[in-house]
Amino acid sequence: MELIRGSKTTVCRHLREIAAASPPPATPPTPSSAPPSEEAPVELPVEWREAVDGLTRTFASILTTTIAAERERAQQLFEAGAAARGAAVAAARAEAEALWQACEESRQQAEADFSIAADEVEALQEIIATLLATVDLEISDDLDDLRAIADRALDRIRELTVAAARVPALETDLEQRMAEVRTAEGRIEELREAAGRAERQHEELSKVAARVPSLEADLERSKADLRTSDARIEELREAAGRAERKCEELTRVAARVPPLEAAVQASETRIAELSAAAAAGAEAIGRAKALEQVVDRLTGPAHTAVPKASAPSRNGARSPKHTAGKVTGAGHTVKDVDTPPAIEETTSADQPLPFADLMLAAPPSIDGESPIPPMSPAPTT
């Protein structure tokens, strides 16, 4: 965490220094509203390219300075950790040696005291045994000798008693020395743990130093990304030029919409007129059918009275299909070219009326529909 905080502080400090040293970027000129020419390629303004180059150099300098500062900081921390670890190990070794020497001295002193006490106890036992043996075995009439022996024995007993009284104090002192030895051992363990922590910190610093090449590779990749983004900006500008040209084409197409709307309205008006004409034609067809029925009723008795031999006397005895003519696609009747000129004859009651040979054609179709087939007269009975 301290390393990350130091890195952030270093980066912020470099950014503030660069911001204070670099002049404010110039405002890029506003692009003209005129569409770019198809022949001339679209280029970035010089100010924009300078701004991009300045940002690239600034970013590269920040990363380079940060990497150098972090490398120097890691080296300093590594050296400081190594020095502290060496000093701590040396101090721990010196303290351990001093404690071991004190422990050995106290142990030797205690052993010497125990040896002296054991010797004195053995001597006292021998004196007591001697006194007892003297009392039991040797009877002396010299009281002075006995008193002197008894006094010496009492003095020695007192001395041994004092020495025996010193044994608990010696044991307490020995226990204190042993406690000091255990404390020294705990201190040694703490120093070993501190040395392990220092080694782990050294490993972390080594890992941080090993990350420096990866940071440099990231810097190279960021530069490549900046170059790729520049190429992408160029492509986007070309696409924007194509989009502007497409907008102009759409504007021209939109300008052609009002004449097309006027033509559509005129065609709708024409369709309405043709619909009215079709309705009138339908009414005319109805009237023609009614007239045909009237003609059939009027000419019915005349056909029954005419003999079959008189049929060839008419105009070449042509069938109604040949005398009616040819019907065109527009609904108009065209006369047959092969038909000879009609011979004027007087109409009699025995001859059928000329209305029987008429072919009624339907009006022209509307909106591309098939025309109504022509109406043929009803057959005569």
C-alpha positions as CSV (number, residue, x, y, z in Angstrom):
1,M,0.0,0.0,0.0
2,E,2.8,2.4,0.8
3,L,4.3,1.7,-2.6
4,I,1.0,2.3,-4.4
5,R,0.5,5.5,-2.4
6,G,4.0,6.7,-3.3
7,S,3.4,5.9,-7.0
8,K,0.1,8.0,-7.0
9,T,1.8,10.9,-5.2
10,T,4.7,10.8,-7.7
11,V,2.4,10.7,-10.7
12,C,0.3,13.6,-9.3
13,R,3.4,15.7,-8.6
14,H,4.7,15.1,-12.2
15,L,1.3,16.0,-13.6
16,R,1.3,19.2,-11.6
17,E,4.8,20.1,-12.8
18,I,3.9,19.4,-16.4
19,A,0.7,21.4,-16.2
20,A,2.6,24.3,-14.7
21,A,5.4,24.1,-17.3
22,S,3.3,23.4,-20.5
23,P,1.4,26.3,-22.2
24,P,-2.4,26.0,-22.5
25,P,-3.4,24.2,-25.7
26,A,-4.5,26.4,-28.6
27,T,-8.2,26.2,-29.5
28,P,-8.7,24.2,-32.7
29,P,-10.3,26.2,-35.5
30,T,-13.9,25.3,-36.2
31,P,-14.3,23.3,-39.4
32,S,-16.0,25.0,-42.3
33,S,-19.5,24.0,-43.2
34,A,-18.6,23.4,-46.9
35,P,-18.6,19.7,-47.8
36,P,-15.1,18.2,-48.4
37,S,-14.1,17.6,-51.9
38,E,-14.1,14.1,-53.2
39,E,-10.7,14.6,-54.8
40,A,-8.8,16.2,-51.9
41,P,-8.3,13.8,-48.8
42,V,-9.5,14.8,-45.4
43,E,-6.6,15.9,-43.1
44,L,-6.5,16.7,-39.5
45,P,-5.8,20.3,-38.5
46,V,-2.2,21.1,-37.5
47,E,-3.3,22.2,-34.0
48,W,-5.1,18.8,-33.5
49,R,-2.0,16.9,-34.6
50,E,0.2,19.0,-32.4
51,A,-2.2,18.5,-29.5
52,V,-2.2,14.7,-30.0
53,D,1.6,14.6,-30.3
54,G,1.9,16.8,-27.1
55,L,-0.5,14.5,-25.2
56,T,1.5,11.4,-26.4
57,R,4.8,12.9,-25.3
58,T,3.3,14.0,-22.0
59,F,2.0,10.6,-21.3
60,A,5.3,9.0,-22.3
61,S,7.3,11.4,-20.1
62,I,4.9,10.8,-17.2
63,L,5.3,7.0,-17.5
64,T,9.1,7.2,-18.0
65,T,9.5,9.6,-15.0
66,T,7.2,7.4,-12.8
67,I,9.0,4.2,-13.8
68,A,12.4,5.9,-13.0
69,A,11.1,7.2,-9.7
70,E,9.6,3.9,-8.7
71,R,12.8,2.1,-9.7
72,E,14.9,4.5,-7.5
73,R,12.4,4.2,-4.6
74,A,12.5,0.4,-4.8
75,Q,16.3,0.4,-4.8
76,Q,16.4,2.8,-1.8
77,L,13.8,0.6,0.1
78,F,15.8,-2.5,-0.8
79,E,19.1,-1.0,0.5
80,A,17.4,0.4,3.6
81,G,15.7,-3.0,4.3
82,A,19.0,-4.8,3.8
83,A,20.9,-2.4,6.1
84,A,18.2,-2.6,8.8
85,R,18.1,-6.4,8.5
86,G,21.9,-6.6,8.9
87,A,21.9,-4.3,11.9
88,A,19.1,-6.2,13.6
89,V,20.8,-9.5,13.0
90,A,24.1,-8.2,14.4
91,A,22.4,-6.7,17.5
92,A,20.5,-9.9,18.1
93,R,23.6,-11.9,17.8
94,A,25.5,-9.6,20.2
95,E,22.6,-9.7,22.7
96,A,22.3,-13.5,22.4
97,E,26.1,-13.9,23.0
98,A,25.9,-11.6,26.1
99,L,23.0,-13.5,27.5
100,W,24.6,-16.9,26.8
101,Q,27.8,-15.7,28.6
102,A,25.8,-14.4,31.6
103,C,23.9,-17.7,31.7
104,E,27.1,-19.7,31.6
105,E,28.7,-17.6,34.4
106,S,25.6,-17.9,36.6
107,R,25.5,-21.6,36.0
108,Q,29.2,-22.0,36.8
109,Q,28.7,-19.9,40.0
110,A,25.8,-21.9,41.1
111,E,27.6,-25.2,40.5
112,A,30.6,-23.8,42.5
113,D,28.3,-22.8,45.3
114,F,26.6,-26.2,45.3
115,S,30.0,-27.9,45.3
116,I,31.1,-25.8,48.3
117,A,27.9,-26.4,50.1
118,A,28.2,-30.2,49.5
119,D,31.7,-30.2,50.7
120,E,30.7,-28.3,53.8
121,V,27.9,-30.6,54.5
122,E,30.2,-33.6,54.1
123,A,32.7,-32.0,56.5
124,L,29.9,-31.3,59.0
125,Q,28.7,-34.9,58.8
126,E,32.3,-36.0,59.4
127,I,32.6,-33.7,62.4
128,I,29.3,-34.9,63.8
129,A,30.3,-38.5,63.3
130,T,33.6,-37.7,64.9
131,L,31.9,-36.0,67.9
132,L,29.6,-38.9,68.3
133,A,32.3,-41.4,68.0
134,T,34.3,-39.4,70.5
135,V,31.4,-39.2,72.9
136,D,30.5,-42.8,72.5
137,L,33.9,-44.3,72.3
138,E,36.4,-42.0,73.9
139,I,35.8,-40.6,77.3
140,S,38.0,-37.7,78.1
141,D,38.4,-36.2,81.5
142,D,39.7,-33.0,80.0
143,L,36.7,-30.7,79.9
144,D,38.5,-27.9,78.2
145,D,39.2,-30.1,75.2
146,L,35.6,-31.1,75.0
147,R,34.5,-27.5,75.3
148,A,36.9,-26.5,72.5
149,I,35.7,-29.3,70.3
150,A,32.1,-28.5,71.0
151,D,32.6,-24.8,70.3
152,R,34.3,-25.5,67.0
153,A,31.6,-27.9,66.1
154,L,28.9,-25.3,66.9
155,D,30.7,-22.7,64.9
156,R,31.0,-25.0,62.0
157,I,27.3,-25.9,62.3
158,R,26.4,-22.2,62.3
159,E,28.4,-21.7,59.2
160,L,26.8,-24.6,57.5
161,T,23.4,-23.4,58.6
162,V,24.1,-20.0,57.1
163,A,25.3,-21.7,53.9
164,A,22.2,-23.8,53.8
165,A,20.1,-20.7,54.3
166,R,21.8,-19.2,51.2
167,V,20.6,-22.1,49.0
168,P,17.0,-20.8,48.4
169,A,18.5,-17.4,47.5
170,L,20.9,-19.1,45.1
171,E,18.0,-21.1,43.6
172,T,15.9,-17.9,43.2
173,D,18.9,-16.3,41.5
174,L,19.3,-19.3,39.2
175,E,15.6,-19.2,38.3
176,Q,16.0,-15.5,37.5
177,R,18.9,-16.3,35.3
178,M,16.9,-19.0,33.6
179,A,14.0,-16.6,33.1
180,E,16.5,-14.1,31.5
181,V,17.8,-16.9,29.3
182,R,14.2,-17.7,28.2
183,T,13.5,-14.0,27.6
184,A,16.7,-13.8,25.5
185,E,15.5,-16.8,23.5
186,G,12.1,-15.1,22.9
187,R,14.0,-12.0,21.8
188,I,16.0,-14.1,19.4
189,E,12.8,-15.6,18.0
190,E,11.4,-12.1,17.5
191,L,14.6,-11.0,15.7
192,R,14.3,-14.1,13.5
193,E,10.7,-13.2,12.6
194,A,11.9,-9.6,11.9
195,A,14.6,-11.0,9.7
196,G,11.9,-13.2,7.9
197,R,9.7,-10.1,7.4
198,A,12.7,-8.2,6.0
199,E,13.4,-11.0,3.6
200,R,9.7,-11.1,2.5
201,Q,9.8,-7.3,2.0
202,H,13.0,-7.8,0.0
203,E,11.2,-10.4,-2.2
204,E,8.3,-7.9,-2.7
205,L,10.7,-5.2,-3.7
206,S,12.3,-7.7,-6.1
207,K,8.9,-8.4,-7.6
208,V,8.2,-4.7,-8.0
209,A,11.6,-4.3,-9.7
210,A,10.7,-7.2,-12.0
211,R,7.5,-5.4,-13.0
212,V,9.4,-2.5,-14.5
213,P,9.9,-4.2,-17.9
214,S,6.2,-5.0,-18.0
215,L,5.4,-1.3,-17.4
216,E,7.8,-0.4,-20.2
217,A,6.0,-2.9,-22.5
218,D,2.6,-1.3,-21.4
219,L,4.1,2.0,-22.4
220,E,5.0,0.7,-25.9
221,R,1.5,-0.9,-26.2
222,S,-0.1,2.5,-25.3
223,K,2.0,4.2,-27.9
224,A,0.8,1.6,-30.5
225,D,-2.8,2.1,-29.4
226,L,-2.4,5.9,-29.9
227,R,-1.2,5.3,-33.4
228,T,-4.1,2.9,-34.1
229,S,-6.5,5.5,-32.7
230,D,-5.0,8.1,-35.0
231,A,-5.6,5.8,-38.0
232,R,-9.1,5.1,-36.7
233,I,-9.8,8.8,-36.5
234,E,-8.7,9.2,-40.2
235,E,-11.1,6.4,-41.2
236,L,-13.9,8.0,-39.2
237,R,-13.3,11.4,-40.9
238,E,-13.4,9.7,-44.3
239,A,-16.7,8.0,-43.3
240,A,-18.0,11.4,-42.2
241,G,-17.2,12.8,-45.6
242,R,-19.0,10.0,-47.3
243,A,-22.0,10.5,-45.0
244,E,-22.1,14.2,-45.9
245,R,-22.1,13.4,-49.6
246,K,-24.9,10.9,-49.0
247,C,-26.8,13.6,-47.2
248,E,-26.4,15.9,-50.2
249,E,-27.8,13.2,-52.5
250,L,-30.7,12.7,-50.1
251,T,-31.3,16.4,-50.1
252,R,-31.4,16.4,-53.9
253,V,-33.8,13.5,-53.9
254,A,-36.0,15.3,-51.3
255,A,-36.1,18.3,-53.6
256,R,-37.6,16.1,-56.3
257,V,-40.5,15.0,-54.0
258,P,-42.9,18.0,-54.6
259,P,-43.1,17.5,-58.4
260,L,-43.7,13.8,-57.8
261,E,-46.5,14.6,-55.4
262,A,-48.1,17.0,-57.9
263,A,-47.9,14.2,-60.6
264,V,-49.5,11.8,-58.1
265,Q,-52.3,14.3,-57.4
266,A,-52.9,14.8,-61.2
267,S,-53.0,11.0,-61.7
268,E,-55.5,10.7,-58.8
269,T,-57.6,13.4,-60.5
270,R,-57.4,11.5,-63.8
271,I,-58.3,8.3,-62.1
272,A,-61.4,10.0,-60.6
273,E,-62.4,11.3,-64.1
274,L,-61.9,7.9,-65.6
275,S,-64.0,6.4,-62.8
276,A,-66.8,8.8,-63.6
277,A,-66.4,8.0,-67.3
278,A,-66.6,4.3,-66.4
279,A,-69.8,4.8,-64.5
280,A,-71.3,6.7,-67.4
281,G,-70.2,3.9,-69.7
282,A,-71.9,1.4,-67.5
283,E,-75.1,3.4,-67.5
284,A,-74.9,3.6,-71.4
285,I,-74.4,-0.2,-71.5
286,G,-77.5,-0.7,-69.4
287,R,-79.5,1.6,-71.7
288,A,-78.1,-0.3,-74.7
289,K,-79.2,-3.6,-73.2
290,A,-82.7,-2.3,-72.6
291,L,-82.8,-1.0,-76.2
292,E,-81.6,-4.3,-77.5
293,Q,-84.4,-6.1,-75.6
294,V,-86.9,-3.7,-77.1
295,V,-85.5,-4.3,-80.6
296,D,-85.6,-8.1,-80.0
297,R,-89.2,-7.9,-79.0
298,L,-90.0,-5.7,-82.1
299,T,-88.1,-7.9,-84.6
300,G,-89.3,-11.2,-83.2
301,P,-92.5,-11.7,-85.3
302,A,-90.7,-10.5,-88.5
303,H,-88.0,-13.2,-88.2
304,T,-90.7,-15.9,-87.9
305,A,-92.4,-14.7,-91.1
306,V,-89.3,-14.5,-93.4
307,P,-88.7,-17.7,-95.5
308,K,-85.3,-19.4,-95.5
309,A,-84.7,-18.8,-99.2
310,S,-84.7,-15.1,-98.9
311,A,-81.6,-15.1,-96.7
312,P,-79.0,-14.9,-99.5
313,S,-80.6,-11.8,-100.9
314,R,-79.1,-9.7,-98.1
315,N,-75.6,-8.2,-98.1
316,G,-73.7,-11.3,-99.1
317,A,-75.5,-13.4,-96.4
318,R,-72.7,-12.6,-93.9
319,S,-72.9,-13.7,-90.4
320,P,-73.3,-11.1,-87.6
321,K,-69.8,-11.8,-86.5
322,H,-68.4,-10.7,-90.0
323,T,-70.8,-7.8,-90.4
324,A,-70.2,-6.4,-86.9
325,G,-66.5,-5.5,-87.8
326,K,-63.4,-5.9,-85.6
327,V,-63.2,-4.6,-82.0
328,T,-59.9,-2.9,-81.0
329,G,-58.3,-3.0,-77.6
330,A,-59.6,0.5,-76.8
331,G,-63.3,-0.5,-77.3
332,H,-63.8,1.1,-80.8
333,T,-65.5,-0.8,-83.7
334,V,-63.6,-1.0,-86.9
335,K,-65.3,-1.9,-90.2
336,D,-64.2,-5.0,-92.1
337,V,-62.1,-4.2,-95.1
338,D,-63.5,-7.0,-97.2
339,T,-67.1,-5.9,-96.7
340,P,-68.5,-4.6,-100.1
341,P,-70.4,-1.4,-100.2
342,A,-73.9,-1.8,-99.0
343,I,-76.7,-1.9,-101.6
344,E,-79.6,0.4,-100.8
345,E,-82.7,-1.6,-100.4
346,T,-86.0,-0.7,-99.1
347,T,-86.8,-2.0,-95.7
348,S,-89.8,-4.2,-95.5
349,A,-91.6,-5.9,-92.8
350,D,-90.1,-9.2,-93.9
351,Q,-86.5,-8.1,-93.4
352,P,-84.8,-7.7,-89.9
353,L,-83.9,-4.4,-88.7
354,P,-80.2,-3.3,-89.0
355,F,-80.0,-3.1,-85.2
356,A,-79.8,-6.9,-85.0
357,D,-76.3,-6.9,-86.5
358,L,-74.8,-4.3,-84.0
359,M,-72.0,-5.3,-81.6
360,L,-71.9,-3.3,-78.4
361,A,-68.4,-2.7,-77.2
362,A,-67.5,-1.9,-73.6
363,P,-65.6,1.3,-72.6
364,P,-61.8,1.1,-72.2
365,S,-60.5,-0.5,-69.1
366,I,-59.3,1.6,-66.1
367,D,-56.0,1.0,-64.2
368,G,-54.9,-1.9,-66.5
369,E,-58.0,-4.1,-65.9
370,S,-59.2,-6.4,-68.8
371,P,-61.9,-4.7,-70.9
372,I,-65.5,-6.0,-70.7
373,P,-66.3,-8.3,-73.7
374,P,-68.6,-6.8,-76.4
375,M,-72.3,-7.5,-76.0
376,S,-73.7,-9.5,-78.9
377,P,-77.4,-9.2,-79.8
378,A,-79.7,-11.9,-78.6
379,P,-80.3,-14.7,-81.1
380,T,-83.5,-14.5,-83.1
381,T,-86.1,-17.1,-82.7
